[in-house]
Amino acid sequence: MNGSREVILGRIRRALLRPGPGHGRAHGGPTGVQSPPDREGATGLFDQFQEQSARVGGEPRVCTDIEEALGGIRDIVAEAGYRRVAVSDHEICRRYRLAQRLSELLPEVSVWREEGDAEMQGSRRQNSRQLAQADLSITGADFLIAESGTVLIASTGASRQISLLPTAHLALATPDQIYPDLAAVFQQLGTAPEEGRLPAALTMITGPSRTADIEKVLIKGAHGPMRQLTWVIGEEG
């Protein structure tokens, strides 16, 4: 695990040294230019996300590459006895051909890929029923917020329900998607309507679903998945 962690940290440092408008914090200059974090800052950002995610009941993990991630998914499915796995149409899932590879890796498990245009085709109700029966859903993350351990997913055509209805949810991300706080995320997205970069909806997930509304007894899975896993994959290509 130490070797994997160092590989991930190295890639985070390289990604953050070439930041977009949202990485790092502005330092108050008149031009709004942001200073890229140094080696210590990049390491701290990554460690902060893991710490905050674990603190709220999430299950963060570092994977050197997609092969390690696939092995981890196989282990989780076996240990938990999951039999139905839904894979989103997110770009990272398509890039790694997750649905196809998991079907080959787990022949005894029902694996299906959610179509990105499911809602536009008027099949939302059917899609909801199917997702509600899934044991595990796998999606991509668009941003990871270090300050709170939050996973942020932008709506890009696929149903938002895939991260909300199954028993467990796994979000996959790459090192360059870790941001210090929500303000940095919105700087990256842009807030002006003419920029056209704001998605129709943003789903923010901070740990597994839980509530203590009734007699202050903590109940998990009341409004969403009972498990929230977030894995950062070092290999980006």
Phi and psi in degrees as a GROMACS rama.xvg file:
@    title "Ramachandran Plot"
@    xaxis  label "Phi"
@    yaxis  label "Psi"
@TYPE xy
-60.8814  -41.0434  ASN-2
-61.5621  -43.7322  GLY-3
-62.4147  -40.8702  SER-4
-63.0426  -42.4626  ARG-5
-66.55  -36.991  GLU-6
-62.3355  -46.5365  VAL-7
-62.4369  -44.8134  ILE-8
-61.5851  -38.6032  LEU-9
-62.1392  -40.2666  GLY-10
-72.6154  -33.9814  ARG-11
-63.0984  -44.8266  ILE-12
-60.3414  -43.436  ARG-13
-66.5872  -39.8988  ARG-14
-66.0135  -41.8124  ALA-15
-74.2981  -20.6916  LEU-16
-77.2945  -7.91009  LEU-17
-123.569  60.8103  ARG-18
-73.8406  153.147  PRO-19
-83.3546  -171.804  GLY-20
-62.7593  -17.9283  PRO-21
-97.9707  -14.4686  GLY-22
-77.4085  139.204  HIS-23
77.6576  -173.025  GLY-24
-119.998  146.181  ARG-25
-69.3676  147.887  ALA-26
-111.958  26.9469  HIS-27
81.7669  5.09663  GLY-28
-72.4708  161.004  GLY-29
-65.4273  -23.9109  PRO-30
-91.6234  -8.13685  THR-31
70.7891  18.5285  GLY-32
-70.1731  136.704  VAL-33
-104.232  138.187  GLN-34
-87.1731  130.109  SER-35
-67.463  143.73  PRO-36
-67.374  148.577  PRO-37
-81.6787  -174.459  ASP-38
-56.6448  -44.5753  ARG-39
-65.8872  -38.7169  GLU-40
-65.8507  -40.934  GLY-41
-65.0521  -41.9852  ALA-42
-63.144  -42.6565  THR-43
-64.183  -37.1242  GLY-44
-63.2542  -44.095  LEU-45
-66.8328  -45.3339  PHE-46
-63.8391  -37.2354  ASP-47
-63.6701  -41.8189  GLN-48
-61.8008  -46.5269  PHE-49
-60.9983  -43.1267  GLN-50
-63.9926  -47.2914  GLU-51
-69.1547  -37.456  GLN-52
-62.9422  -45.9452  SER-53
-65.2502  -33.8115  ALA-54
-64.177  -32.9909  ARG-55
-96.2056  14.5786  VAL-56
94.1097  4.39215  GLY-57
-75.2731  170.14  GLY-58
-125.86  80.7787  GLU-59
-78.2167  151.727  PRO-60
-153.684  150.043  ARG-61
-105.673  129.63  VAL-62
-122.533  127.553  CYS-63
-60.5279  -40.6697  THR-64
-153.734  -178.051  ASP-65
-68.1386  -27.9821  ILE-66
-64.8012  -41.2766  GLU-67
-65.3278  -38.55  GLU-68
-64.2405  -42.5698  ALA-69
-61.9031  -41.1462  LEU-70
-63.3461  -37.6306  GLY-71
-66.2291  -39.956  GLY-72
-63.2236  -42.7675  ILE-73
-58.8272  -42.7992  ARG-74
-65.6898  -42.1371  ASP-75
-63.4848  -44.9905  ILE-76
-59.7467  -42.4888  VAL-77
-68.0892  -45.0908  ALA-78
-67.4232  -40.1985  GLU-79
-87.6602  -12.5328  ALA-80
73.6624  27.7489  GLY-81
-67.6012  143.368  TYR-82
-126.628  -7.6488  ARG-83
-135.492  120.316  ARG-84
-125.494  125.722  VAL-85
-106.665  133.407  ALA-86
-115.563  132.1  VAL-87
-77.8478  172.825  SER-88
-93.304  17.0398  ASP-89
-62.101  150.799  HIS-90
-55.6934  -41.9564  GLU-91
-66.1442  -32.6377  ILE-92
-70.674  -38.2608  CYS-93
-68.5359  -40.5875  ARG-94
-58.9987  -41.751  ARG-95
-93.5174  4.05329  TYR-96
50.7431  49.133  ARG-97
-61.8317  -46.5937  LEU-98
-59.6645  -45.2976  ALA-99
-65.4996  -45.7525  GLN-100
-69.6303  -35.5312  ARG-101
-70.5122  -34.3118  LEU-102
-61.5175  -38.2749  SER-103
-73.764  -36.2842  GLU-104
-77.0966  -29.8366  LEU-105
-126.221  71.3646  LEU-106
-64.1023  -21.3613  PRO-107
-87.0075  -3.75049  GLU-108
-109.181  142.627  VAL-109
-82.3666  113.48  SER-110
-118.503  128.679  VAL-111
-138.112  154.582  TRP-112
-103.931  127.341  ARG-113
-73.4546  130.361  GLU-114
-74.6666  137.211  GLU-115
-64.881  -24.5551  GLY-116
-105.373  25.7437  ASP-117
-58.1065  -43.2758  ALA-118
-71.0078  -37.4472  GLU-119
-66.8043  -25.5086  MET-120
-84.7683  3.44927  GLN-121
76.8419  19.9502  GLY-122
-108.515  28.1776  SER-123
-61.2118  -40.7217  ARG-124
-64.4158  -44.3416  ARG-125
-64.4866  -40.2448  GLN-126
-62.5678  -39.9498  ASN-127
-62.9946  -44.0313  SER-128
-62.0461  -41.5855  ARG-129
-67.4699  -42.7994  GLN-130
-68.2514  -32.7736  LEU-131
-65.7515  -20.9718  ALA-132
-93.9811  -4.59996  GLN-133
-75.8314  140.34  ALA-134
-82.8889  -35.1897  ASP-135
-140.944  133.927  LEU-136
-116.851  145.706  SER-137
-124.869  123.252  ILE-138
-130.883  172.828  THR-139
-93.2179  159.263  GLY-140
-107.616  146.433  ALA-141
-95.5988  -29.9712  ASP-142
-148.136  147.82  PHE-143
-119.131  129.195  LEU-144
-103.704  112.293  ILE-145
-64.8653  -38.191  ALA-146
-57.5597  -35.7767  GLU-147
-123.263  -2.24145  SER-148
69.2538  30.4079  GLY-149
-94.9024  141.052  THR-150
-99.9811  130.359  VAL-151
-118.549  126.249  LEU-152
-120.242  126.329  ILE-153
-91.3916  140.228  ALA-154
-74.5571  124.033  SER-155
-132.65  38.1312  THR-156
108.195  -37.2009  GLY-157
-76.7266  156.521  ALA-158
-66.5583  139.237  SER-159
-72.7036  -15.4709  ARG-160
-68.9168  -19.7867  GLN-161
-65.425  -24.1544  ILE-162
-94.8317  -1.19056  SER-163
-116.534  -29.1658  LEU-164
-93.4274  -36.9772  LEU-165
-66.336  167.902  PRO-166
-66.7642  -38.8201  THR-167
-133.717  148.044  ALA-168
-128.957  130.06  HIS-169
-115.298  122.057  LEU-170
-106.964  128.774  ALA-171
-103.641  139.807  LEU-172
-144.817  168.75  ALA-173
-115.41  161.451  THR-174
-56.2676  -33.5506  PRO-175
-75.0416  0.601546  ASP-176
-95.2155  2.7482  GLN-177
-87.9324  122.518  ILE-178
-119.773  154.183  TYR-179
-67.5801  -40.1337  PRO-180
-157.462  177.654  ASP-181
-67.3626  -33.4831  LEU-182
-60.5035  -40.7352  ALA-183
-65.374  -34.7785  ALA-184
-63.6366  -45.5025  VAL-185
-70.2643  -28.4486  PHE-186
-63.8751  -37.1972  GLN-187
-70.8933  -41.5154  GLN-188
-70.5497  -37.6394  LEU-189
87.1895  140.394  GLY-190
-113.335  -9.96194  THR-191
-77.3574  131.82  ALA-192
-55.2751  -35.2735  PRO-193
-69.6822  -18.0368  GLU-194
-71.013  -28.3605  GLU-195
66.419  23.0673  GLY-196
-104.6  -12.8832  ARG-197
-74.1325  126.575  LEU-198
-73.3096  169.646  PRO-199
-66.2447  -30.7573  ALA-200
-153.497  151.921  ALA-201
-124.674  129.34  LEU-202
-104.238  119.972  THR-203
-109.494  124.93  MET-204
-121.77  118.036  ILE-205
-118.969  90.4331  THR-206
78.6271  177.876  GLY-207
-70.4589  161.757  PRO-208
-64.7352  135.079  SER-209
-159.706  153.351  ARG-210
-151.855  151.872  THR-211
-130.527  33.4706  ALA-212
-66.7875  -32.3015  ASP-213
-98.3752  108.392  ILE-214
52.248  29.809  GLU-215
56.0617  29.0754  LYS-216
-95.2377  121.576  VAL-217
-72.8088  123.582  LEU-218
-120.038  127.154  ILE-219
-95.9127  146.904  LYS-220
79.8003  17.0489  GLY-221
-70.48  -37.5561  ALA-222
-124.646  10.9325  HIS-223
176.516  -163.219  GLY-224
-58.9552  145.453  PRO-225
-80.3623  -19.6375  MET-226
-128.856  135.145  ARG-227
-123.221  110.41  GLN-228
-107.946  137.775  LEU-229
-131.853  116.444  THR-230
-116.717  129.469  TRP-231
-98.2082  121.824  VAL-232
-102.437  125.701  ILE-233
-72.0484  -35.2891  GLY-234
-79.4517  124.115  GLU-235
-104.439  -7.2642  GLU-236
